[in-house]
């Protein structure tokens, strides 16, 4: 994988949002962190050592994906 460095503003925005340890929907991440490829950002953060859970839940009968960071990336 050709992951961006942790200094990337895009990854920093996602990291800042997920750092509260609470679940965030894909839409939350798109709107609050201003990124479009949420799954790519999550993969890049995982590449850097972050532990991020992805769960699927139904909200108002519609499936939603929630991302929760349980461990931050390795800061080298």
N, CA, C and O atoms as CSV, one atom per row, in Angstrom:
chain,resi,resn,atom,element,x,y,z
A,1,UNK,N,N,0.841,-1.179,0.000
A,1,UNK,CA,C,0.000,0.000,0.000
A,1,UNK,C,C,0.884,1.238,0.000
A,1,UNK,O,O,1.923,1.278,0.659
A,2,UNK,N,N,0.466,2.220,-0.729
A,2,UNK,CA,C,1.174,3.496,-0.787
A,2,UNK,C,C,0.418,4.496,0.093
A,2,UNK,O,O,-0.254,5.399,-0.405
A,3,UNK,N,N,0.544,4.316,1.405
A,3,UNK,CA,C,-0.203,5.141,2.360
A,3,UNK,C,C,0.447,6.505,2.522
A,3,UNK,O,O,1.671,6.637,2.521
A,4,UNK,N,N,-0.394,7.507,2.659
A,4,UNK,CA,C,0.092,8.853,2.952
A,4,UNK,C,C,0.694,8.854,4.353
A,4,UNK,O,O,0.338,8.030,5.195
A,5,UNK,N,N,1.598,9.777,4.589
A,5,UNK,CA,C,2.185,9.914,5.916
A,5,UNK,C,C,1.181,10.484,6.902
A,5,UNK,O,O,0.190,11.101,6.511
A,6,UNK,N,N,1.442,10.274,8.169
A,6,UNK,CA,C,0.526,10.783,9.194
A,6,UNK,C,C,0.472,12.304,9.228
A,6,UNK,O,O,-0.439,12.875,9.828
A,7,UNK,N,N,1.431,12.967,8.595
A,7,UNK,CA,C,1.422,14.429,8.536
A,7,UNK,C,C,0.422,14.949,7.495
A,7,UNK,O,O,0.184,16.153,7.414
A,8,UNK,N,N,-0.160,14.048,6.704
A,8,UNK,CA,C,-1.126,14.441,5.675
A,8,UNK,C,C,-2.317,15.171,6.314
A,8,UNK,O,O,-2.919,14.645,7.250
A,9,UNK,N,N,-2.665,16.357,5.836
A,9,UNK,CA,C,-3.812,17.081,6.399
A,9,UNK,C,C,-5.104,16.267,6.342
A,9,UNK,O,O,-5.938,16.344,7.244
A,10,UNK,N,N,-5.257,15.493,5.282
A,10,UNK,CA,C,-6.458,14.652,5.123
A,10,UNK,C,C,-6.523,13.619,6.244
A,10,UNK,O,O,-7.564,13.465,6.883
A,11,UNK,N,N,-5.432,12.915,6.486
A,11,UNK,CA,C,-5.423,11.914,7.554
A,11,UNK,C,C,-5.508,12.565,8.928
A,11,UNK,O,O,-6.119,12.007,9.839
A,12,UNK,N,N,-4.908,13.725,9.086
A,12,UNK,CA,C,-4.981,14.431,10.364
A,12,UNK,C,C,-6.428,14.789,10.712
A,12,UNK,O,O,-6.831,14.695,11.871
A,13,UNK,N,N,-7.211,15.200,9.704
A,13,UNK,CA,C,-8.622,15.542,9.958
A,13,UNK,C,C,-9.409,14.315,10.406
A,13,UNK,O,O,-10.210,14.396,11.337
A,14,UNK,N,N,-9.184,13.184,9.748
A,14,UNK,CA,C,-9.886,11.947,10.117
A,14,UNK,C,C,-9.419,11.487,11.494
A,14,UNK,O,O,-10.236,11.100,12.330
A,15,UNK,N,N,-8.130,11.527,11.730
A,15,UNK,CA,C,-7.572,11.125,13.018
A,15,UNK,C,C,-8.137,11.977,14.157
A,15,UNK,O,O,-8.503,11.453,15.209
A,16,UNK,N,N,-8.203,13.276,13.941
A,16,UNK,CA,C,-8.741,14.187,14.965
A,16,UNK,C,C,-10.189,13.819,15.292
A,16,UNK,O,O,-10.585,13.829,16.457
A,17,UNK,N,N,-10.976,13.496,14.271
A,17,UNK,CA,C,-12.382,13.149,14.486
A,17,UNK,C,C,-12.510,11.824,15.228
A,17,UNK,O,O,-13.289,11.716,16.176
A,18,UNK,N,N,-11.753,10.819,14.805
A,18,UNK,CA,C,-11.872,9.493,15.411
A,18,UNK,C,C,-11.205,9.386,16.772
A,18,UNK,O,O,-11.442,8.419,17.497
A,19,UNK,N,N,-10.386,10.347,17.129
A,19,UNK,CA,C,-9.617,10.258,18.375
A,19,UNK,C,C,-10.484,10.319,19.630
A,19,UNK,O,O,-9.986,10.062,20.726
A,20,UNK,N,N,-11.760,10.651,19.498
A,20,UNK,CA,C,-12.628,10.677,20.678
A,20,UNK,C,C,-13.064,9.274,21.102
A,20,UNK,O,O,-13.676,9.115,22.158
A,21,UNK,N,N,-12.755,8.244,20.285
A,21,UNK,CA,C,-13.085,6.877,20.644
A,21,UNK,C,C,-14.547,6.513,20.493
A,21,UNK,O,O,-14.962,5.421,20.879
A,22,UNK,N,N,-15.326,7.416,19.936
A,22,UNK,CA,C,-16.757,7.174,19.736
A,22,UNK,C,C,-17.003,6.704,18.309
A,22,UNK,O,O,-16.197,6.991,17.423
A,23,UNK,N,N,-18.104,5.986,18.066
A,23,UNK,CA,C,-18.417,5.554,16.704
A,23,UNK,C,C,-18.872,6.730,15.841
A,23,UNK,O,O,-19.613,7.605,16.292
A,24,UNK,N,N,-18.412,6.728,14.594
A,24,UNK,CA,C,-18.790,7.759,13.624
A,24,UNK,C,C,-19.212,7.074,12.335
A,24,UNK,O,O,-18.545,6.151,11.867
A,25,UNK,N,N,-20.308,7.522,11.769
A,25,UNK,CA,C,-20.757,6.949,10.507
A,25,UNK,C,C,-19.878,7.442,9.363
A,25,UNK,O,O,-19.140,8.419,9.492
A,26,UNK,N,N,-19.980,6.744,8.256
A,26,UNK,CA,C,-19.260,7.168,7.058
A,26,UNK,C,C,-19.636,8.609,6.716
A,26,UNK,O,O,-18.772,9.424,6.393
A,27,UNK,N,N,-20.909,8.908,6.789
A,27,UNK,CA,C,-21.373,10.265,6.460
A,27,UNK,C,C,-20.798,11.304,7.421
A,27,UNK,O,O,-20.405,12.392,7.001
A,28,UNK,N,N,-20.750,10.965,8.708
A,28,UNK,CA,C,-20.138,11.878,9.693
A,28,UNK,C,C,-18.704,12.211,9.295
A,28,UNK,O,O,-18.287,13.369,9.332
A,29,UNK,N,N,-17.965,11.185,8.918
A,29,UNK,CA,C,-16.557,11.381,8.572
A,29,UNK,C,C,-16.432,12.225,7.308
A,29,UNK,O,O,-15.581,13.111,7.235
A,30,UNK,N,N,-17.270,11.956,6.318
A,30,UNK,CA,C,-17.245,12.739,5.078
A,30,UNK,C,C,-17.509,14.210,5.380
A,30,UNK,O,O,-16.794,15.086,4.894
A,31,UNK,N,N,-18.524,14.476,6.173
A,31,UNK,CA,C,-18.923,15.858,6.425
A,31,UNK,C,C,-17.985,16.590,7.393
A,31,UNK,O,O,-17.615,17.740,7.156
A,32,UNK,N,N,-17.607,15.917,8.479
A,32,UNK,CA,C,-16.822,16.601,9.502
A,32,UNK,C,C,-15.330,16.659,9.195
A,32,UNK,O,O,-14.659,17.626,9.555
A,33,UNK,N,N,-14.801,15.618,8.525
A,33,UNK,CA,C,-13.375,15.603,8.205
A,33,UNK,C,C,-13.113,16.055,6.769
A,33,UNK,O,O,-11.960,16.192,6.359
A,34,UNK,N,N,-14.169,16.282,6.019
A,34,UNK,CA,C,-14.071,16.758,4.628
A,34,UNK,C,C,-13.197,15.845,3.763
A,34,UNK,O,O,-12.275,16.295,3.084
A,35,UNK,N,N,-13.520,14.545,3.812
A,35,UNK,CA,C,-12.854,13.564,2.952
A,35,UNK,C,C,-13.928,12.777,2.215
A,35,UNK,O,O,-15.063,12.675,2.679
A,36,UNK,N,N,-13.566,12.228,1.074
A,36,UNK,CA,C,-14.533,11.443,0.317
A,36,UNK,C,C,-14.258,9.942,0.414
A,36,UNK,O,O,-15.196,9.163,0.585
A,37,UNK,N,N,-13.031,9.530,0.313
A,37,UNK,CA,C,-12.688,8.106,0.317
A,37,UNK,C,C,-12.428,7.654,1.756
A,37,UNK,O,O,-11.283,7.436,2.154
A,38,UNK,N,N,-13.503,7.518,2.525
A,38,UNK,CA,C,-13.370,7.174,3.939
A,38,UNK,C,C,-12.663,5.838,4.104
A,38,UNK,O,O,-11.782,5.705,4.953
A,39,UNK,N,N,-13.038,4.852,3.307
A,39,UNK,CA,C,-12.418,3.532,3.456
A,39,UNK,C,C,-10.917,3.586,3.183
A,39,UNK,O,O,-10.153,2.861,3.820
A,40,UNK,N,N,-10.487,4.418,2.263
A,40,UNK,CA,C,-9.053,4.565,1.987
A,40,UNK,C,C,-8.343,5.224,3.171
A,40,UNK,O,O,-7.251,4.804,3.554
A,41,UNK,N,N,-8.956,6.243,3.743
A,41,UNK,CA,C,-8.361,6.910,4.913
A,41,UNK,C,C,-8.240,5.941,6.085
A,41,UNK,O,O,-7.225,5.925,6.781
A,42,UNK,N,N,-9.275,5.136,6.301
A,42,UNK,CA,C,-9.250,4.159,7.386
A,42,UNK,C,C,-8.128,3.154,7.140
A,42,UNK,O,O,-7.391,2.805,8.062
A,43,UNK,N,N,-8.000,2.692,5.906
A,43,UNK,CA,C,-6.934,1.738,5.562
A,43,UNK,C,C,-5.558,2.345,5.803
A,43,UNK,O,O,-4.660,1.675,6.313
A,44,UNK,N,N,-5.395,3.607,5.438
A,44,UNK,CA,C,-4.107,4.264,5.635
A,44,UNK,C,C,-3.790,4.413,7.124
A,44,UNK,O,O,-2.648,4.206,7.534
A,45,UNK,N,N,-4.783,4.769,7.932
A,45,UNK,CA,C,-4.553,4.884,9.377
A,45,UNK,C,C,-4.222,3.513,9.974
A,45,UNK,O,O,-3.367,3.404,10.852
A,46,UNK,N,N,-4.896,2.482,9.497
A,46,UNK,CA,C,-4.571,1.123,9.959
A,46,UNK,C,C,-3.148,0.748,9.567
A,46,UNK,O,O,-2.443,0.107,10.347
A,47,UNK,N,N,-2.720,1.136,8.381
A,47,UNK,CA,C,-1.357,0.874,7.929
A,47,UNK,C,C,-0.343,1.461,8.912
A,47,UNK,O,O,0.726,0.893,9.137
A,48,UNK,N,N,-0.697,2.600,9.488
A,48,UNK,CA,C,0.183,3.276,10.441
A,48,UNK,C,C,-0.013,2.780,11.877
A,48,UNK,O,O,0.519,3.372,12.816
A,49,UNK,N,N,-0.767,1.708,12.044
A,49,UNK,CA,C,-0.899,1.080,13.361
A,49,UNK,C,C,-2.170,1.363,14.127
A,49,UNK,O,O,-2.329,0.851,15.235
A,50,UNK,N,N,-3.081,2.152,13.594
A,50,UNK,CA,C,-4.341,2.436,14.287
A,50,UNK,C,C,-5.224,1.191,14.278
A,50,UNK,O,O,-5.229,0.427,13.312
A,51,UNK,N,N,-5.960,0.999,15.351
A,51,UNK,CA,C,-6.960,-0.064,15.425
A,51,UNK,C,C,-8.323,0.604,15.296
A,51,UNK,O,O,-8.752,1.343,16.182
A,52,UNK,N,N,-8.991,0.337,14.193
A,52,UNK,CA,C,-10.278,0.970,13.913
A,52,UNK,C,C,-11.283,-0.115,13.591
A,52,UNK,O,O,-11.110,-0.877,12.640
A,53,UNK,N,N,-12.342,-0.180,14.397
A,53,UNK,CA,C,-13.404,-1.151,14.187
A,53,UNK,C,C,-14.416,-0.595,13.197
A,53,UNK,O,O,-14.673,0.608,13.165
A,54,UNK,N,N,-14.982,-1.475,12.396
A,54,UNK,CA,C,-16.063,-1.093,11.493
A,54,UNK,C,C,-17.231,-2.023,11.774
A,54,UNK,O,O,-17.110,-3.242,11.654
A,55,UNK,N,N,-18.363,-1.441,12.148
A,55,UNK,CA,C,-19.557,-2.238,12.423
A,55,UNK,C,C,-20.704,-1.737,11.568
A,55,UNK,O,O,-20.789,-0.554,11.238
A,56,UNK,N,N,-21.576,-2.651,11.219
A,56,UNK,CA,C,-22.755,-2.309,10.416
A,56,UNK,C,C,-23.975,-2.401,11.315
A,56,UNK,O,O,-24.189,-3.415,11.979
A,57,UNK,N,N,-24.769,-1.353,11.337
A,57,UNK,CA,C,-25.990,-1.312,12.130
A,57,UNK,C,C,-27.107,-0.763,11.266
A,57,UNK,O,O,-26.870,-0.024,10.310
A,58,UNK,N,N,-28.315,-1.133,11.612
A,58,UNK,CA,C,-29.463,-0.574,10.896
A,58,UNK,C,C,-30.028,0.597,11.701
A,58,UNK,O,O,-30.326,0.462,12.888
A,59,UNK,N,N,-30.170,1.729,11.048
A,59,UNK,CA,C,-30.727,2.936,11.648
A,59,UNK,C,C,-31.919,3.336,10.797
A,59,UNK,O,O,-31.783,3.592,9.601
A,60,UNK,N,N,-33.079,3.386,11.417
A,60,UNK,CA,C,-34.323,3.689,10.692
A,60,UNK,C,C,-34.489,2.755,9.493
A,60,UNK,O,O,-34.931,3.172,8.423
A,61,UNK,N,N,-34.125,1.484,9.693
A,61,UNK,CA,C,-34.291,0.488,8.643
A,61,UNK,C,C,-33.236,0.508,7.551
A,61,UNK,O,O,-33.301,-0.293,6.619
A,62,UNK,N,N,-32.269,1.403,7.648
A,62,UNK,CA,C,-31.220,1.527,6.634
A,62,UNK,C,C,-29.873,1.111,7.228
A,62,UNK,O,O,-29.569,1.446,8.373
A,63,UNK,N,N,-29.073,0.387,6.459
A,63,UNK,CA,C,-27.749,0.004,6.984
A,63,UNK,C,C,-26.811,1.207,7.054
A,63,UNK,O,O,-26.763,2.030,6.140
A,64,UNK,N,N,-26.075,1.290,8.145
A,64,UNK,CA,C,-25.076,2.340,8.337
A,64,UNK,C,C,-23.789,1.677,8.824
A,64,UNK,O,O,-23.829,0.720,9.597
A,65,UNK,N,N,-22.663,2.188,8.369
A,65,UNK,CA,C,-21.376,1.701,8.831
A,65,UNK,C,C,-20.810,2.697,9.830
A,65,UNK,O,O,-20.787,3.903,9.582
A,66,UNK,N,N,-20.357,2.176,10.960
A,66,UNK,CA,C,-19.785,2.993,12.019
A,66,UNK,C,C,-18.317,2.618,12.209
A,66,UNK,O,O,-17.972,1.437,12.268
A,67,UNK,N,N,-17.463,3.622,12.301
A,67,UNK,CA,C,-16.033,3.431,12.528
A,67,UNK,C,C,-15.679,3.942,13.919
A,67,UNK,O,O,-16.039,5.058,14.295
A,68,UNK,N,N,-14.966,3.107,14.679
A,68,UNK,CA,C,-14.550,3.466,16.029
A,68,UNK,C,C,-13.062,3.163,16.176
A,68,UNK,O,O,-12.632,2.028,15.970
A,69,UNK,N,N,-12.284,4.173,16.530
A,69,UNK,CA,C,-10.856,3.963,16.735
A,69,UNK,C,C,-10.623,3.569,18.194
A,69,UNK,O,O,-10.971,4.314,19.110
A,70,UNK,N,N,-10.032,2.392,18.399
A,70,UNK,CA,C,-9.749,1.899,19.743
A,70,UNK,C,C,-8.287,2.081,20.131
A,70,UNK,O,O,-7.935,1.985,21.306
A,71,UNK,N,N,-7.440,2.344,19.144
A,71,UNK,CA,C,-6.013,2.603,19.395
A,71,UNK,C,C,-5.514,3.521,18.304
A,71,UNK,O,O,-5.776,3.294,17.123
A,72,UNK,N,N,-4.808,4.539,18.689
A,72,UNK,CA,C,-4.269,5.485,17.720
A,72,UNK,C,C,-3.114,4.898,16.942
A,72,UNK,O,O,-2.598,3.839,17.300
A,73,UNK,N,N,-2.699,5.572,15.878
A,73,UNK,CA,C,-1.572,5.095,15.086
A,73,UNK,C,C,-0.262,5.186,15.868
A,73,UNK,O,O,-0.154,5.916,16.853
A,74,UNK,N,N,0.726,4.425,15.400
A,74,UNK,CA,C,2.051,4.466,15.998
A,74,UNK,C,C,2.736,5.760,15.588
A,74,UNK,O,O,2.972,5.989,14.401
A,75,UNK,N,N,3.052,6.592,16.540
A,75,UNK,CA,C,3.724,7.858,16.252
A,75,UNK,C,C,5.221,7.623,16.378
A,75,UNK,O,O,5.738,7.402,17.474
A,76,UNK,N,N,5.896,7.672,15.266
A,76,UNK,CA,C,7.332,7.360,15.249
A,76,UNK,C,C,8.159,8.607,15.234
A,76,UNK,O,O,9.387,8.533,15.219
